[in-house]
Amino acid sequence: MSSADAVFGRSVPLARNPVAVPKQIRYRTPAVVALAFALATAGIVALASGAIPVSLADLVRNQANELHRAVLLEIRAPRVLLVGCVGAALALSGAALQGLFRNPLADPGLIGVSSGAALGASIMIVLGGGLAIASIMAPYLVPLAAIAGALLVTWFLYLFSTRYGQFSIVTIVLVGIATNALAGVGIGVLQYLSDDAGLRTLTFWMMGSFGRATWPTTTPAVLLMLLAAVPILLVARSLDLLQLGEAEALYMGVDVRRLKRSVVLSSAAAVGAGVALVGIVGFVGLVVPHLVRLAIGAGHRHLLPGAALLGATLTILADTLARTAASPAEIPVSLVTSALGAPFFLWLIARERPR
Amino acid sequence: MTLCAENVTLELGSKRVLTQASLEVVPSQVTALVGPNGAGKSSLVRLLCGEVTPGGGSVSAGGEPLERLGVREQARLRSVVSQHAAMAFDFYVDEVLAMGWIPDPADPADYDDACTEVVAQCQIGHLLGRKYKTLSGGERQCVQFARALLQIWRDACGGDVDVRYLLLDEPTANLDLGHEALVLGLARATTARNFGVLVVLHDIDMAAAFADHVVLLVDGVVAARDHRVTF
């Protein structure tokens, strides 16, 4: 289960059988490869477009002038990287949490994991100023606080769901509303408590944008997200087995407690690291895994990498749209993702409602 | 060489579910566990699966206490078909079957061959390529049974214990008469592969007709056991 083979499913081929293997199953590895190409294309498009027209070809041929070089390497490149990683992290955590809760509506934003991260980050922004910590640690502090907040919420949700039976499709959204409200109270209290400077920082942070992405802030978050993605990708087969039920997965050799721990920890870390830098980006974690499931089926060995790739692609495109549509002004990217995601969410509820 | 619960006692919350109960699953034989609702049958099965640990007494497989075996070792030793297997997401039947197969780089046994054989035996060839969610309760039961067979289909490699166990918790609950006969017949047939079979049943007549041993559980106590039932 912890081998690289298990991730891409080479170790368990599907049987050749008299009935044709379903198309979805036959085409899922090529589909994941196609998604990787789509991501590369989206990345190049995002790098090339913006307020200042810059030719990528010039840069490659080393003919770009200083300004263009700076725009590309110091402004756009970290931004595109951060956007891609946040999108991938949200979609991957969404897919993993949906698998863990065995509930198609588990989305980091909806169930309150993102607000937990936001609360953690706010606490650090407002109250952390007094901490005497070496400045080299500073870029990590807010992400770490956000991760702690996300972890707290995810763990609470999991305990709540184990204690009061598995969440029904709709209950999880209701619990999410309560969690979001509680986190909102916490952030409100912090706003009330903070001094002028703290309030200013907090307000700017809460508006959430990719606009402030620079290498020193981007690198630690990206590293954290990549690190968090590894354990999730490794438990793909275990997540598959978990779909038959917790007890059944145990009977089939899955160490269920370890699986839960690793999914809760990693998805909280991935979401927290992203939220700490860019605020809450809604619906990516909900919509993307469903799109991937519709296209290539529910098996996690393809769903997880597929969701990460598509999440990165779509978020990069949404961000490119957000910064070019009203150029040189910028629309918040969460506006774009929510405008696309909310109707999809309604459609999902209608579809998943038990009849 | 048996899967064996000895004088096990189990309390769930403040309620005592099993009292000094003993049960043995013997290789190549079918043991039926019968009793009224709430008698503790499923709890006894969960003990034998290593899902819960007994408050008193011990559970062992081939003389080795169950808690000393890892979950993966246990999974290769025994498989379980439980009563309800609902899935939130749309998996294909083919994928559900593949879930049973435990990948093992050390053993080249071919999944395709095993799957083809199990599918043929369980007569579920017509279900391949369909979504699991669209199956009827009985069809799902058959798929789960096939999946459980695949889990322990591989020859036990390494150790000298070439014994596997198949635990069926009311495998016939959703089945019509034809499929009931099919599943019980298959369970019986697996004893030829040296599988020890435990089957939880409601119907004592069926148990008597089908099993080598019958154990009657009432209120958490083994009320009667009958070796070689003959009528």
Interface residues (C-beta under 8 A of the other chain):
Chain A: S3 D5 A6 S11 V12 P13 L14 A15 R16 N17 P18 V19 A20 V21 P22 Q24 I25 Q98 G99 R102 N103 P104 R237 D240 L241 Q243 L244 G245 A247 E248 L250 Y251 M252 G253 V254 D255 R293 G297 A298 G299
Chain B: R46 C49 G50 E51 V71 R72 Q74 A75 R76 R78 S79 V80 S82 H84 A85 A86 M87 A88 F89 D90 F91 Y92 D94 E95 V96 L97 A98 M99 G100 W101 I102 P103 P105 Y111 D112 C115 T116 V119 G125 H126 L128 G129 Q151
